Amino acid sequence: MQAYRIGKYIIAADIIDDAKNMFINEINAALPNEIEEVGFDENVECDDGRIITIKEFINEELDKRQAWQRLGIPCETYRPFVIKVLD
């Protein structure tokens, strides 16, 4: 997965088109003119106050989704998700 900054959102997705579709359909907003790929080493603050890299955040989310699958609960492992909403 990669990370993309679209407006004030950082979204993780396999490809940029998936990130764009999520932004349009789930955030329900028009795409801004500028979309930027975010490096894995950029830091983000988690809801619990921890500061981790984009890569660590993506890995934690994928681990959670795979745990659901191991429990037999259907889950789309590589479905795009919002990493952070910037101020």
C-alpha positions as CSV (number, residue, x, y, z in Angstrom):
1,M,0.0,0.0,0.0
2,Q,1.0,3.6,-0.6
3,A,-0.1,6.8,1.2
4,Y,-1.6,9.8,-0.6
5,R,-2.5,13.3,0.6
6,I,-5.8,14.4,-0.9
7,G,-6.9,17.7,0.5
8,K,-6.6,17.4,4.3
9,Y,-6.8,13.6,4.3
10,I,-3.9,11.1,4.1
11,I,-5.3,7.9,2.6
12,A,-3.7,4.5,2.3
13,A,-4.5,2.5,-0.9
14,D,-2.8,0.1,-3.3
15,I,-3.1,2.5,-6.2
16,I,-3.9,6.2,-6.5
17,D,-7.2,5.5,-8.3
18,D,-8.4,3.5,-5.3
19,A,-7.5,6.5,-3.0
20,K,-9.4,8.9,-5.4
21,N,-12.4,6.6,-5.4
22,M,-12.5,6.4,-1.7
23,F,-12.2,10.2,-1.4
24,I,-15.1,10.8,-3.8
25,N,-17.4,8.0,-2.5
26,E,-16.7,7.8,1.2
27,I,-15.6,11.3,2.1
28,N,-18.1,12.6,-0.4
29,A,-16.0,15.5,-1.7
30,A,-14.7,16.7,-5.0
31,L,-11.1,15.8,-5.8
32,P,-8.7,18.7,-5.3
33,N,-6.3,19.7,-8.0
34,E,-3.2,18.5,-6.1
35,I,-2.7,14.9,-4.9
36,E,0.6,14.1,-3.4
37,E,2.2,10.7,-2.5
38,V,3.3,10.7,1.1
39,G,6.6,9.0,2.1
40,F,6.5,6.0,4.4
41,D,8.9,7.8,6.8
42,E,6.6,10.7,7.5
43,N,5.3,10.8,11.1
44,V,1.6,10.9,12.1
45,E,0.0,11.2,15.5
46,C,-2.4,8.3,16.4
47,D,-5.6,8.8,18.3
48,D,-3.9,7.4,21.4
49,G,-1.2,10.1,21.2
50,R,1.6,7.9,19.8
51,I,3.8,9.3,17.0
52,I,4.5,6.7,14.4
53,T,5.5,6.6,10.7
54,I,3.0,6.1,7.9
55,K,4.5,2.7,7.3
56,E,4.0,1.6,10.9
57,F,0.4,2.9,10.8
58,I,-0.3,0.9,7.6
59,N,1.3,-2.2,9.0
60,E,-0.8,-2.0,12.2
61,E,-4.0,-1.6,10.2
62,L,-3.2,-4.5,8.0
63,D,-2.4,-6.6,11.0
64,K,-5.8,-5.8,12.5
65,R,-7.6,-6.8,9.3
66,Q,-5.7,-10.0,9.0
67,A,-6.5,-10.9,12.7
68,W,-10.2,-10.5,11.8
69,Q,-9.7,-12.8,8.9
70,R,-8.0,-15.4,11.1
71,L,-11.1,-15.3,13.3
72,G,-13.2,-16.1,10.3
73,I,-14.7,-12.7,10.0
74,P,-14.8,-11.5,6.4
75,C,-12.6,-8.4,5.9
76,E,-11.1,-6.8,2.8
77,T,-7.5,-6.6,3.8
78,Y,-6.3,-4.1,1.2
79,R,-9.4,-1.8,1.1
80,P,-8.3,1.8,1.3
81,F,-8.5,3.6,4.6
82,V,-7.9,7.1,6.1
83,I,-4.7,7.3,8.0
84,K,-5.1,10.9,9.3
85,V,-7.2,14.0,8.8
86,L,-4.9,17.0,8.9
87,D,-5.8,20.3,10.6
